[in-house]
Amino acid sequence: MAEAGFTTDVDCARQLDAADPLAAMRAEFNIPPAPDGSESVYLVGNSLGAQPRASRSYVGTELDRWSRMGVRGHRSDRLAWVTYHELLVDQMARIVGGRSDEVVAMNSLTVNLHLLMVSFYRPTRARHKVIIERHAFPSDHFAVESQISQRGFDPDSSLVVLSPRPGEETLRRADIIDTIRQHGDELALVMLPGVHYYTGQVLDMAAITEAGHGVGAMVGFDLAHAVGNVMLDLHQWNVDFAAWCTYKYLNGGPGGVGGAFVHQRHVEDQGLPKLLGWWGTAMATRFEMDTKFEAVPTVESWQLSNPPILSMAALRASLDLIDRAGGISAMRRKSEKQIRYTDFLVDALLEPEIVCITPRPLAQRGCQFSLRVTASGIDGRWPAWRATGAIPMSSGRLPCRSTIRSPTFTGSSRFSPGCCPEPAPTPRLGEGPPRPAPF
Ligand SMILES: Cc1ncc(COP(=O)(O)O)c(C=O)c1O
């Protein structure tokens, strides 16, 4: 299939690179070499984004200011640490389609999910259920399950787990909406991924939010694999809350500071239950050390602690690069071309032994390719792939994932051998076999 003039020849890839308006941006990143020292293609942005070259100087600036100014750095100048987090807000807001009073960089992803569920999961005897999906990232599953238990409810009756239909890999929109309606009056919260970490499927966040609100439930999204990958419009979609990490497609560095969104209508609601810390109280009185909490009139009122400046500095380097690239819309335009090209290569070079389980329509996918090995005996190929620098990220009987880098293979970051048995249901807290490492 010579779609759009693609061929499997390496010259085709070179021509596509030559025509790519963002090609020069590659030089802005430190791309880790392959184990043999040769140049590599870095396809694990879904796990840890590559390092922007500028992050060293952004972080270095703060180390330098710390060495020169010590505590005075908190209140020095434009980069004063007491207001440093504000430097990230507008850029992050543009990336997720939020307003600047709706978006904050703080904590890390799972922590933010917990903080937001404290506010948005308010179970009653009649309305206590939470919808998640069967292959939810383990941390999300644990967070939801523990929230249910902490409120005195039983996950066995309060946790609703959505699954793809038998024989299918991805969730159907209609099934998600039907499940929401089916649990209607009993449903307190829908907590789903924006982009599924395992299949790469993009869920219809607007439709899910509308359906959730239609039955009186709150709707929140884990955007770990969506942010910096696909177009997001959280404010317009009316999403109640969302949280994400910045170490994947936002290239903010390992364990980097997370992000959170709370819709404006909730930001204005001072009656919402919330865990409090001093970074959530108004700046004007924060340092008077009084114990009267006056909420910052933005999502910042969910902040607890003074933020990790070095991590935020690294993230700023990346956010500035995204702006220089023309923002997420310009990046997505490039990504869509790469998706079509990679589809072509998978079809031409790998099928039928290896098939892509990520949905084909562009609206239902980001830049991730999840591949299933359908042929038995394919394991024999692994040594060859590993020799090229492929990174095995997990093993065991649950979905195996690996990153593949080879001269002819240009587009995978998830790998799911069909010869593995069906994944076991997610174990309850403290039960079941150890799961593979999530990274
Ligand atoms: C979908 C998803 N949820 C949650 C997490 C956990 O993130 P953190 O360790 O930053 O809390 C990850 C980490 O990769 C993830 O991919």
The ligand as a Gaussian input file, in Angstrom:
#p B3LYP/6-31G(d) Opt

LIG

0 1
 C       -1.411000       6.719000      33.237000
 C       -0.524000       6.915000      34.419000
 N       -1.091000       7.152000      35.617000
 C       -0.331000       7.315000      36.722000
 C        1.052000       7.245000      36.655000
 C        1.844000       7.422000      37.919000
 O        2.479000       8.658000      37.896000
 P        3.268000       9.235000      39.165000
 O        4.316000       8.258000      39.537000
 O        3.882000      10.520000      38.648000
 O        2.277000       9.472000      40.249000
 C        1.674000       7.025000      35.424000
 C        3.155000       6.934000      35.336000
 O        3.744000       6.640000      34.337000
 C        0.865000       6.844000      34.284000
 O        1.408000       6.592000      33.080000

